[in-house]
Amino acid sequence: MNAPSLTDLSARLAQPQGAALRDELAARVQALELRLRAHIAAGLPRDEFQAWQAAVEAAVAAREVLAAQCPESSNSPTPTMAPTSFTYP
């Protein structure tokens, strides 16, 4: 079985129900981003920080890509959270 490709997702987002799919995916990505940020805020070993921060940045990028899809049909835009950086003392 082949995994869905980005073009498969693009095709689904272009369908009449694409805005609802986009909103659902954006909500899931935002929830993931919030969980990742909470985990980082709770404290991480130094050697794990970069990987977790990269995951946050990937979630932000995914939300931005989804927000750019069929914006004219969106009824519930996903709020944008500014990326934050965490530093160790």
C-alpha positions as CSV (number, residue, x, y, z in Angstrom):
1,M,0.0,0.0,0.0
2,N,1.4,3.4,-1.0
3,A,1.4,6.3,1.5
4,P,-0.6,9.3,0.5
5,S,1.5,12.0,-1.2
6,L,1.5,15.8,-0.9
7,T,-0.3,15.9,-4.2
8,D,-3.0,13.6,-2.8
9,L,-3.5,16.1,0.0
10,S,-3.5,19.0,-2.3
11,A,-6.2,17.3,-4.4
12,R,-8.4,16.6,-1.3
13,L,-8.0,20.2,-0.2
14,A,-9.1,21.5,-3.6
15,Q,-12.4,19.5,-3.4
16,P,-15.6,21.3,-2.2
17,Q,-15.1,19.9,1.4
18,G,-11.4,21.0,1.3
19,A,-11.9,23.9,3.7
20,A,-13.3,21.6,6.4
21,L,-10.4,19.1,5.9
22,R,-7.9,22.0,6.1
23,D,-9.5,23.3,9.3
24,E,-9.5,19.9,10.9
25,L,-5.8,19.3,9.9
26,A,-4.8,22.8,11.1
27,A,-6.5,22.2,14.5
28,R,-4.6,18.9,14.8
29,V,-1.3,20.5,13.9
30,Q,-1.9,23.3,16.3
31,A,-2.7,20.9,19.1
32,L,0.5,19.0,18.3
33,E,2.5,22.3,18.4
34,L,1.0,23.2,21.8
35,R,1.9,19.8,23.2
36,L,5.5,20.1,21.9
37,R,5.8,23.6,23.4
38,A,4.5,22.4,26.7
39,H,7.0,19.5,26.7
40,I,9.8,21.9,26.0
41,A,8.7,24.3,28.7
42,A,8.6,21.5,31.2
43,G,12.3,21.1,30.6
44,L,14.5,18.9,28.4
45,P,18.0,17.5,28.5
46,R,20.2,19.8,26.4
47,D,20.9,17.1,23.9
48,E,17.2,16.7,23.1
49,F,16.3,20.4,22.8
50,Q,17.2,20.9,19.1
51,A,15.0,17.9,18.0
52,W,12.0,19.1,20.0
53,Q,12.5,22.7,18.7
54,A,12.7,21.4,15.1
55,A,9.4,19.6,15.7
56,V,7.8,22.8,16.9
57,E,9.1,24.6,13.8
58,A,7.8,21.9,11.5
59,A,4.3,22.2,13.1
60,V,4.4,25.9,12.6
61,A,5.4,25.5,9.0
62,A,2.6,22.9,8.5
63,R,0.0,25.3,9.9
64,E,1.3,28.1,7.6
65,V,1.0,25.8,4.6
66,L,-2.5,24.8,5.5
67,A,-3.5,28.4,6.2
68,A,-2.4,29.2,2.6
69,Q,-4.8,26.6,1.2
70,C,-8.2,27.8,-0.1
71,P,-8.3,30.8,2.2
72,E,-11.4,32.3,0.6
73,S,-13.6,29.5,1.9
74,S,-12.3,29.5,5.5
75,N,-14.8,30.2,8.2
76,S,-12.5,29.6,11.1
77,P,-8.9,30.8,10.6
78,T,-6.3,29.2,12.7
79,P,-4.6,31.7,15.0
80,T,-1.0,32.2,14.4
81,M,1.4,31.8,17.4
82,A,4.7,33.5,17.1
83,P,7.6,31.1,17.3
84,T,9.4,31.2,20.5
85,S,12.9,30.3,21.4
86,F,14.0,28.6,24.5
87,T,17.5,29.0,25.8
88,Y,19.3,27.3,28.6
89,P,20.9,29.5,31.2
